[in-house]
Each structure stands twice: as structure tokens, then as C-alpha cells.
Amino acid sequence: MLSRLDTPGATFPRKIASGAGSIVDSQEYPSNALREIRAVIGSGPCTLDSFDKRNATLSVNDVYKGAAEVKNSGVTCEDRMTVIDMGDKR
């Protein structure tokens, strides 16, 4: 993907790093309406197994085909952003 700005944009990196800049499947996310299905669609190296107000548990996405190297068997994020490794390198 190549983005060309007409003018300098100090907030551009933040915008593309947020949900607003996500590259998604156009058949799953229509351009003219909100997505009605609440199921998670993803393509990253991790799969969200569970979450609540304070914790999230992720495991390795076995069908991931990207460039990121998987270095563990999953993670648990506790109390918002503290990450605890759940396993050794796969």
C-alpha cells in the first residue's frame, strides 16, 4: 500500500496505526455501512480467545501467513497493558 499526502500530516502515522487505518476484507466490511455481524475477522499472528474489562488472552493464529515471526504460544494481557508470556517459542 502506498499513501501520498497532499500536505504534511503530523497525525497521519497515528491514523493509520488506529482502527481507522486497518486494511480489511471489503466483502466482510462494506464501505457504505456499518458491519452488522459481531464476529471477529482477523489476519494477524494472534487469535483473541477471550477478553473482559481487564484481561485478554491470545493464542497463535495457525493460518497466519504474514511476515511476523511467532515467538511464543500465546499471551495474556492483564490489567490493560501488562503482557505475560504464556509459553516458549513454537
All heavy atoms as an XYZ file, in Angstrom:
670
protein
N       0.844     -1.165      0.000
C       0.000      0.000      0.000
C       0.887      1.225      0.000
O       1.870      1.296      0.720
C      -0.878     -0.013      1.251
C      -1.819      1.146      1.307
S      -2.892      1.087      2.741
C      -2.030      2.200      3.821
N       0.544      2.192     -0.800
C       1.266      3.452     -0.890
C       0.288      4.575     -0.611
O      -0.773      4.642     -1.225
C       1.891      3.608     -2.275
C       2.604      4.919     -2.557
C       3.820      5.068     -1.641
C       3.024      4.966     -4.012
N       0.644      5.462      0.311
C      -0.203      6.616      0.623
C       0.561      7.881      0.284
O       1.709      8.045      0.692
C      -0.566      6.635      2.108
O      -1.325      5.508      2.435
N      -0.070      8.755     -0.478
C       0.530     10.048     -0.823
C      -0.325     11.151     -0.224
O      -1.525     11.216     -0.470
C       0.606     10.212     -2.339
C       1.500      9.201     -2.997
C       1.573      9.476     -4.498
N       2.172      8.378     -5.184
C       3.463      8.276     -5.461
N       4.289      9.222     -5.078
N       3.936      7.231     -6.111
N       0.314     12.016      0.546
C      -0.393     13.131      1.184
C      -0.209     14.393      0.358
O       0.887     14.653     -0.150
C       0.145     13.359      2.596
C       0.107     12.165      3.550
C       0.698     12.547      4.891
C      -1.309     11.655      3.709
N      -1.260     15.184      0.218
C      -1.175     16.462     -0.497
C      -0.446     17.509      0.333
O       0.187     18.405     -0.210
C      -2.571     16.990     -0.836
C      -3.282     16.106     -1.851
O      -2.593     15.470     -2.677
O      -4.518     16.045     -1.807
N      -0.563     17.396      1.651
C       0.110     18.313      2.575
C       0.704     17.489      3.704
O       0.260     16.365      3.960
C      -0.878     19.345      3.158
O      -1.918     18.648      3.847
C      -1.496     20.204      2.059
N       1.697     18.012      4.414
C       2.247     17.279      5.551
C       1.154     16.955      6.574
O       0.259     17.770      6.809
C       3.277     18.247      6.152
C       3.632     19.156      5.030
C       2.384     19.290      4.196
N       1.227     15.773      7.147
C       0.214     15.366      8.115
C       0.851     14.759      9.348
O       1.205     13.590      9.346
N       0.997     15.561     10.378
C       1.650     15.095     11.601
C       0.888     13.955     12.269
O       1.479     13.123     12.951
C       1.814     16.257     12.584
N      -0.418     13.895     12.069
C      -1.214     12.853     12.716
C      -1.425     11.626     11.824
O      -2.047     10.664     12.244
C      -2.597     13.405     13.136
O      -3.293     13.846     11.973
C      -2.453     14.540     14.145
N      -0.907     11.657     10.587
C      -1.125     10.547      9.673
C      -0.630      9.206     10.229
O      -1.372      8.218     10.174
C      -0.475     10.840      8.317
C      -0.698      9.766      7.308
C      -1.967      9.544      6.779
C       0.334      8.948      6.892
C      -2.186      8.540      5.850
C       0.129      7.942      5.975
C      -1.140      7.739      5.445
N       0.577      9.113     10.788
C       1.010      7.815     11.341
C       0.061      7.285     12.414
O      -0.215      6.091     12.468
C       2.397      8.105     11.916
C       2.884      9.269     11.132
C       1.650     10.101     10.854
N      -0.454      8.181     13.233
C      -1.388      7.751     14.280
C      -2.698      7.243     13.672
O      -3.276      6.270     14.139
C      -1.643      8.899     15.243
C      -2.515      8.514     16.397
C      -2.717      9.664     17.343
N      -3.506      9.226     18.455
C      -3.227      9.476     19.709
N      -2.169     10.169     20.020
N      -4.004      9.036     20.661
N      -3.165      7.910     12.633
C      -4.411      7.495     11.985
C      -4.293      6.104     11.364
O      -5.186      5.281     11.501
C      -4.823      8.506     10.919
C      -5.308      9.811     11.481
C      -5.605     10.799     10.376
C      -5.983     12.153     10.934
N      -6.159     13.151      9.882
N      -3.194      5.833     10.672
C      -3.082      4.528     10.017
C      -2.750      3.417     11.009
O      -2.958      2.251     10.712
C      -2.079      4.537      8.840
C      -0.666      4.855      9.311
C      -2.540      5.482      7.762
C       0.378      4.662      8.243
N      -2.255      3.783     12.188
C      -1.993      2.774     13.219
C      -3.230      2.452     14.041
O      -3.265      1.479     14.780
C      -0.864      3.250     14.140
N      -4.278      3.263     13.888
C      -5.516      3.037     14.634
C      -6.454      2.141     13.834
O      -6.159      1.744     12.709
C      -6.198      4.375     14.916
O      -6.773      4.879     13.725
N      -7.599      1.855     14.382
C      -8.603      1.077     13.679
C      -9.058      1.734     12.386
O      -9.447      1.057     11.435
N      -8.971      3.046     12.316
C      -9.379      3.761     11.103
C      -8.482      3.417      9.924
O      -8.888      3.513      8.774
C      -9.366      5.265     11.350
N      -7.264      3.002     10.194
C      -6.325      2.683      9.120
C      -6.218      1.209      8.822
O      -5.366      0.792      8.042
N      -7.067      0.409      9.390
C      -6.996     -1.042      9.188
C      -7.309     -1.421      7.748
O      -8.209     -0.876      7.127
C      -8.002     -1.759     10.097
O      -7.701     -1.514     11.440
N      -6.541     -2.360      7.226
C      -6.824     -2.917      5.906
C      -7.692     -4.146      6.153
O      -7.280     -5.073      6.838
C      -5.526     -3.299      5.177
C      -4.681     -2.047      4.976
C      -5.836     -3.995      3.864
C      -3.309     -2.326      4.446
N      -8.885     -4.133      5.601
C      -9.852     -5.200      5.866
C     -10.427     -5.753      4.565
O     -10.349     -5.122      3.511
C     -11.001     -4.711      6.778
C     -10.477     -4.300      8.147
C     -11.749     -3.554      6.146
N     -11.025     -6.916      4.649
C     -11.679     -7.568      3.519
C     -12.936     -6.791      3.143
O     -13.854     -6.653      3.947
C     -12.033     -9.001      3.917
C     -12.641     -9.807      2.797
O     -13.100     -9.226      1.800
O     -12.659    -11.042      2.923
N     -12.995     -6.283      1.923
C     -14.136     -5.470      1.501
C     -15.438     -6.270      1.438
O     -16.516     -5.690      1.476
C     -13.862     -4.830      0.135
O     -13.670     -5.831     -0.847
N     -15.341     -7.586      1.359
C     -16.561     -8.396      1.366
C     -17.094     -8.590      2.787
O     -18.256     -8.915      2.972
C     -16.308     -9.734      0.694
C     -16.019     -9.553     -0.773
C     -16.014    -10.859     -1.539
O     -16.421    -11.885     -1.027
N     -15.551    -10.793     -2.765
N     -16.256     -8.408      3.780
C     -16.675     -8.511      5.185
C     -17.065     -7.158      5.776
O     -17.856     -7.081      6.699
C     -15.560     -9.129      6.030
C     -15.251    -10.566      5.704
C     -16.355    -11.522      6.169
O     -17.164    -11.148      7.037
O     -16.392    -12.636      5.644
N     -16.460     -6.081      5.272
C     -16.685     -4.741      5.794
C     -17.132     -3.826      4.658
O     -16.308     -3.307      3.912
C     -15.400     -4.184      6.423
C     -14.980     -4.914      7.663
C     -14.199     -6.058      7.589
C     -15.376     -4.475      8.924
C     -13.813     -6.748      8.735
C     -14.993     -5.141     10.067
C     -14.214     -6.279      9.968
O     -13.837     -6.950     11.088
N     -18.432     -3.608      4.498
C     -18.918     -2.755      3.409
C     -18.428     -1.310      3.568
O     -18.263     -0.821      4.686
C     -20.442     -2.838      3.532
C     -20.713     -3.339      4.905
C     -19.510     -4.113      5.340
N     -18.201     -0.644      2.462
C     -17.691      0.734      2.502
C     -18.776      1.759      2.816
O     -18.471      2.884      3.192
C     -17.043      1.084      1.163
O     -18.010      1.043      0.132
N     -20.046      1.379      2.676
C     -21.129      2.349      2.839
C     -22.039      2.084      4.035
O     -23.105      2.664      4.146
C     -21.968      2.392      1.568
C     -22.590      1.046      1.250
O     -22.258      0.043      1.876
N     -23.474      1.022      0.275
N     -21.621      1.188      4.923
C     -22.469      0.863      6.075
C     -21.629      0.256      7.192
O     -20.504     -0.187      6.963
C     -23.558     -0.137      5.657
N     -22.193      0.241      8.380
C     -21.537     -0.432      9.496
C     -21.680     -1.938      9.327
O     -22.678     -2.431      8.794
C     -22.163     -0.009     10.827
C     -21.948      1.440     11.238
C     -22.721      1.734     12.523
C     -20.473      1.736     11.419
N     -20.702     -2.669      9.778
C     -20.757     -4.125      9.727
C     -21.740     -4.614     10.780
O     -21.663     -4.225     11.938
C     -19.359     -4.692      9.998
C     -19.261     -6.166      9.820
C     -17.778     -6.547      9.812
N     -17.632     -7.955      9.558
C     -17.484     -8.863     10.520
N     -17.449     -8.497     11.774
N     -17.362    -10.130     10.221
N     -22.676     -5.448     10.398
C     -23.717     -5.904     11.321
C     -23.319     -7.167     12.082
O     -23.793     -7.399     13.183
C     -25.017     -6.121     10.556
C     -25.586     -4.811     10.029
C     -26.905     -4.986      9.327
O     -27.547     -6.034      9.494
O     -27.297     -4.054      8.604
N     -22.471     -7.982     11.513
C     -22.037     -9.219     12.177
C     -20.985     -8.861     13.216
O     -20.033     -8.146     12.931
C     -21.455    -10.212     11.152
C     -22.513    -10.554     10.110
C     -20.935    -11.457     11.845
C     -21.978    -11.327      8.935
N     -21.135     -9.359     14.444
C     -20.214     -9.005     15.523
C     -19.046     -9.973     15.662
O     -18.194     -9.795     16.515
C     -20.974     -8.877     16.834
C     -21.957     -7.709     16.800
C     -22.597     -7.437     18.128
N     -21.673     -7.261     19.214
C     -21.129     -6.108     19.589
N     -21.405     -5.019     18.931
N     -20.314     -6.046     20.623
N     -18.972    -10.997     14.840
C     -17.853    -11.946     14.902
C     -16.564    -11.243     14.487
O     -16.559    -10.372     13.630
C     -18.114    -13.133     13.988
N     -15.459    -11.631     15.106
C     -14.168    -11.023     14.811
C     -13.585    -11.650     13.549
O     -13.587    -12.859     13.379
C     -13.204    -11.227     16.001
C     -11.833    -10.687     15.667
C     -13.758    -10.563     17.251
N     -13.086    -10.806     12.664
C     -12.377    -11.242     11.468
C     -10.950    -10.723     11.625
O     -10.746     -9.551     11.894
C     -12.993    -10.629     10.186
C     -14.443    -11.005     10.043
C     -12.184    -11.008      8.964
C     -14.692    -12.441      9.702
N      -9.964    -11.557     11.447
C      -8.592    -11.105     11.594
C      -7.631    -11.879     10.728
O      -7.945    -12.955     10.241
N      -6.448    -11.317     10.551
C      -5.442    -11.966      9.730
C      -4.060    -11.902     10.359
O      -3.076    -12.226      9.727
C      -5.399    -11.317      8.350
O      -5.044     -9.947      8.481
N      -3.978    -11.468     11.599
C      -2.689    -11.297     12.250
C      -2.152    -12.581     12.845
O      -2.762    -13.643     12.736
N      -1.000    -12.507     13.492
C      -0.356    -13.694     14.036
C      -1.037    -14.257     15.279
O      -0.724    -15.358     15.702
C       1.063    -13.232     14.348
C       0.946    -11.758     14.527
C      -0.168    -11.315     13.625
N      -1.980    -13.511     15.864
C      -2.658    -13.973     17.082
C      -4.166    -14.055     16.887
O      -4.737    -13.356     16.062
C      -2.380    -13.022     18.242
S      -0.666    -12.971     18.737
N      -4.796    -14.910     17.683
C      -6.242    -15.049     17.714
C      -6.708    -14.676     19.115
O      -6.130    -15.127     20.102
C      -6.647    -16.511     17.418
O      -6.193    -16.835     16.115
C      -8.142    -16.699     17.480
N      -7.740    -13.846     19.205
C      -8.296    -13.451     20.502
C      -9.172    -14.579     21.018
O     -10.183    -14.923     20.424
C      -9.116    -12.167     20.359
C      -9.776    -11.645     21.619
C      -8.739    -11.256     22.660
C     -10.667    -10.464     21.276
N      -8.756    -15.196     22.121
C      -9.503    -16.312     22.708
C     -10.584    -15.839     23.671
O     -11.690    -16.358     23.674
C      -8.559    -17.263     23.438
C      -7.580    -17.934     22.504
O      -7.954    -18.223     21.346
O      -6.437    -18.159     22.923
N     -10.244    -14.859     24.511
C     -11.214    -14.353     25.475
C     -10.786    -12.961     25.936
O      -9.619    -12.590     25.824
C     -11.307    -15.293     26.690
O     -10.081    -15.306     27.389
N     -11.761    -12.198     26.431
C     -11.448    -10.889     26.991
C     -12.552    -10.456     27.932
O     -13.673    -10.934     27.857
C     -11.252     -9.841     25.887
C     -12.517     -9.469     25.161
C     -13.237     -8.350     25.544
C     -12.984    -10.231     24.106
C     -14.407     -8.006     24.880
C     -14.150     -9.899     23.436
C     -14.856     -8.778     23.831
N     -12.193     -9.570     28.843
C     -13.151     -8.906     29.704
C     -12.628     -7.496     29.943
O     -11.732     -7.051     29.229
C     -13.414     -9.691     30.992
C     -12.167     -9.898     31.835
O     -11.243     -9.051     31.784
O     -12.108    -10.904     32.560
N     -13.134     -6.793     30.943
C     -12.750     -5.402     31.159
C     -11.276     -5.226     31.491
O     -10.705     -4.176     31.268
C     -13.595     -4.781     32.275
C     -15.029     -4.585     31.874
C     -15.813     -3.959     32.994
C     -17.266     -3.789     32.593
N     -18.064     -3.195     33.648
N     -10.627     -6.257     32.039
C      -9.246     -6.105     32.486
C      -8.252     -7.058     31.830
O      -7.055     -6.847     31.927
C      -9.185     -6.265     33.995
C     -10.019     -5.243     34.734
C      -9.891     -5.376     36.219
N      -8.569     -5.110     36.683
C      -8.120     -3.926     37.096
N      -8.906     -2.901     37.075
N      -6.894     -3.779     37.522
N      -8.716     -8.120     31.176
C      -7.803     -9.128     30.657
C      -8.157     -9.537     29.235
O      -9.318     -9.487     28.833
C      -7.857    -10.393     31.527
C      -7.562    -10.104     32.973
O      -6.553     -9.505     33.294
N      -8.455    -10.516     33.852
N      -7.135     -9.975     28.502
C      -7.339    -10.549     27.171
C      -6.353    -11.709     27.016
O      -5.216    -11.618     27.449
C      -7.109     -9.515     26.085
N      -6.809    -12.798     26.410
C      -5.955    -13.954     26.162
C      -5.904    -14.199     24.662
O      -6.943    -14.278     24.002
C      -6.494    -15.207     26.885
O      -6.554    -14.918     28.281
C      -5.587    -16.400     26.660
N      -4.683    -14.307     24.131
C      -4.476    -14.531     22.710
C      -3.650    -15.792     22.503
O      -2.755    -16.087     23.301
C      -3.739    -13.343     22.082
C      -4.479    -12.016     22.145
C      -4.014    -11.222     23.351
C      -4.258    -11.242     20.889
N      -3.942    -16.518     21.436
C      -3.149    -17.687     21.067
C      -2.641    -17.483     19.644
O      -3.018    -16.542     18.953
C      -3.987    -18.962     21.178
O      -5.078    -18.910     20.285
N      -1.789    -18.385     19.191
C      -1.205    -18.279     17.857
C      -2.258    -18.590     16.798
O      -3.010    -19.555     16.917
C      -0.009    -19.246     17.731
C       0.529    -19.269     16.313
C       1.087    -18.846     18.706
N      -2.324    -17.771     15.777
C      -3.220    -17.987     14.640
C      -2.526    -18.984     13.701
O      -1.586    -18.638     12.996
C      -3.488    -16.665     13.925
C      -4.409    -16.798     12.743
O      -4.794    -17.887     12.354
N      -4.760    -15.661     12.149
N      -2.985    -20.214     13.679
C      -2.334    -21.268     12.904
C      -2.416    -21.063     11.398
O      -1.661    -21.681     10.654
C      -2.927    -22.634     13.261
C      -2.563    -23.056     14.682
O      -1.459    -22.686     15.144
O      -3.381    -23.739     15.318
N      -3.305    -20.211     10.924
C      -3.412    -19.975      9.485
C      -2.777    -18.645      9.060
O      -2.887    -18.233      7.912
C      -4.880    -20.048      8.994
C      -5.448    -21.434      9.193
C      -5.735    -19.027      9.703
N      -2.059    -18.003      9.964
C      -1.358    -16.747      9.660
C      -0.265    -16.988      8.630
O       0.518    -17.932      8.756
C      -0.778    -16.157     10.946
C       0.112    -14.970     10.719
C      -0.417    -13.768     10.271
C       1.480    -15.045     10.947
C       0.390    -12.672     10.060
C       2.300    -13.954     10.741
C       1.750    -12.770     10.297
O       2.552    -11.678     10.087
N      -0.209    -16.133      7.603
C       0.789    -16.290      6.543
C       1.612    -15.027      6.346
O       2.189    -14.830      5.282
C       0.080    -16.658      5.235
C      -0.617    -17.989      5.302
C      -1.330    -18.308      4.024
C      -2.032    -19.651      4.193
N      -2.995    -19.915      3.158
N       1.679    -14.187      7.342
C       2.405    -12.925      7.221
C       3.883    -13.060      7.546
O       4.406    -14.154      7.743
N       4.538    -11.918      7.612
C       5.981    -11.877      7.806
C       6.413    -11.904      9.271
O       7.578    -12.165      9.562
C       6.540    -10.617      7.144
N       5.501    -11.642     10.196
C       5.875    -11.611     11.617
C       6.272    -13.010     12.092
O       5.604    -13.992     11.778
C       4.722    -11.090     12.459
N       7.359    -13.087     12.822
C       7.818    -14.364     13.360
C       7.119    -14.644     14.692
O       7.142    -13.820     15.598
C       9.329    -14.316     13.580
C       9.906    -15.586     14.121
C      11.390    -15.478     14.417
O      12.037    -14.531     13.954
O      11.896    -16.357     15.130
N       6.481    -15.801     14.783
C       5.803    -16.183     16.020
C       6.863    -16.629     17.016
O       7.649    -17.521     16.730
C       4.775    -17.302     15.760
C       4.129    -17.743     17.050
C       3.728    -16.834     14.766
N       6.886    -16.003     18.193
C       7.935    -16.281     19.170
C       7.429    -16.918     20.449
O       8.191    -17.122     21.377
C       8.673    -14.986     19.501
C       9.396    -14.412     18.303
C      10.169    -13.183     18.673
C      10.906    -12.662     17.462
N      11.695    -11.482     17.787
N       6.125    -17.211     20.534
C       5.590    -17.843     21.730
C       4.306    -18.577     21.369
O       3.884    -18.577     20.220
C       5.360    -16.815     22.845
C       4.438    -15.704     22.416
O       3.445    -15.935     21.740
N       4.763    -14.489     22.793
N       3.695    -19.182     22.343
C       2.454    -19.926     22.078
C       1.211    -19.127     22.432
O       0.110    -19.641     22.352
C       2.468    -21.246     22.854
O       2.571    -20.987     24.235
N       1.391    -17.874     22.801
C       0.269    -17.015     23.135
C       0.630    -16.063     24.250
O       1.711    -16.152     24.822
N      -0.278    -15.141     24.527
C      -0.045    -14.167     25.596
C      -1.341    -13.899     26.340
O      -2.436    -14.116     25.815
C       0.512    -12.823     25.064
C       1.888    -12.990     24.486
C      -0.423    -12.193     24.066
N      -1.190    -13.446     27.576
C      -2.314    -12.926     28.339
C      -1.975    -11.488     28.694
O      -0.886    -11.212     29.201
C      -2.543    -13.737     29.629
O      -2.926    -15.054     29.272
C      -3.632    -13.110     30.479
N      -2.861    -10.573     28.392
C      -2.701     -9.175     28.766
C      -3.584     -8.967     29.993
O      -4.790     -9.179     29.922
C      -3.151     -8.266     27.632
S      -2.265     -8.544     26.101
N      -2.965     -8.597     31.089
C      -3.701     -8.401     32.332
C      -3.664     -6.939     32.740
O      -2.656     -6.274     32.558
C      -3.093     -9.250     33.452
C      -3.238    -10.730     33.213
C      -2.653    -11.557     34.352
O      -1.869    -11.017     35.145
O      -2.986    -12.735     34.418
N      -4.756     -6.482     33.309
C      -4.868     -5.120     33.817
C      -4.461     -4.108     32.749
O      -3.576     -3.309     32.935
C      -4.033     -4.955     35.075
C      -4.394     -3.691     35.841
O      -5.495     -3.159     35.634
O      -3.554     -3.231     36.627
N      -5.067     -4.252     31.596
C      -4.940     -3.383     30.435
C      -3.715     -3.644     29.582
O      -3.844     -4.124     28.504
C      -5.032     -1.915     30.821
C      -6.356     -1.616     31.480
C      -6.492     -0.144     31.740
N      -7.665      0.074     32.534
C      -8.771      0.586     32.073
N      -8.857      0.946     30.837
N      -9.808      0.752     32.850
N      -2.477     -3.376     30.005
C      -1.357     -3.479     29.078
C      -0.159     -4.288     29.587
O       0.849     -4.333     28.946
C      -0.870     -2.085     28.686
C      -1.880     -1.319     27.854
S      -2.429     -2.173     26.357
C      -0.975     -2.157     25.368
N      -0.235     -4.929     30.717
C       0.861     -5.747     31.187
C       0.801     -7.080     30.452
O      -0.188     -7.778     30.507
C       0.750     -5.997     32.715
O       0.693     -4.739     33.363
C       1.923     -6.803     33.212
N       1.858     -7.445     29.735
C       1.857     -8.665     28.932
C       2.655     -9.748     29.649
O       3.757     -9.524     30.107
C       2.465     -8.404     27.527
C       2.513     -9.686     26.737
C       1.652     -7.355     26.808
N       2.055    -10.934     29.738
C       2.704    -12.080     30.366
C       2.845    -13.167     29.316
O       1.852    -13.574     28.701
C       1.883    -12.596     31.561
C       1.763    -11.499     32.613
C       2.508    -13.854     32.139
C       0.812    -11.828     33.728
N       4.053    -13.652     29.088
C       4.303    -14.705     28.109
C       3.704    -16.011     28.618
O       3.878    -16.374     29.760
C       5.810    -14.853     27.920
C       6.179    -15.820     26.817
O       5.280    -16.381     26.192
O       7.381    -16.001     26.609
N       3.007    -16.740     27.724
C       2.362    -17.996     28.110
C       3.118    -19.237     27.647
O       2.665    -20.337     27.825
C       0.951    -18.042     27.527
C      -0.005    -17.111     28.201
S      -1.641    -17.205     27.488
C      -2.025    -18.936     27.652
N       4.252    -19.063     27.003
C       4.934    -20.261     26.553
C       6.215    -19.960     25.820
O       6.536    -18.819     25.532
N       6.942    -20.999     25.527
C       8.193    -20.882     24.813
C       7.945    -20.745     23.319
O       6.848    -20.919     22.835
C       9.065    -22.107     25.067
C       9.454    -22.213     26.515
O       9.619    -21.173     27.171
O       9.595    -23.340     26.985
N       9.026    -20.497     22.624
C       8.977    -20.414     21.175
C       8.400    -21.690     20.595
O       8.703    -22.774     21.066
C      10.410    -20.218     20.673
C      10.531    -19.557     19.365
C      11.991    -19.407     19.048
C      12.203    -18.120     18.307
N      13.542    -17.960     17.836
N       7.550    -21.562     19.617
C       6.945    -22.745     18.985
C       7.938    -23.481     18.121
O       8.836    -22.999     17.598
C       5.775    -22.321     18.112
C       4.610    -21.845     18.922
C       3.514    -21.519     18.036
N       3.006    -22.816     17.579
C       1.835    -23.034     17.096
N       1.027    -22.052     16.950
N       1.434    -24.199     16.704
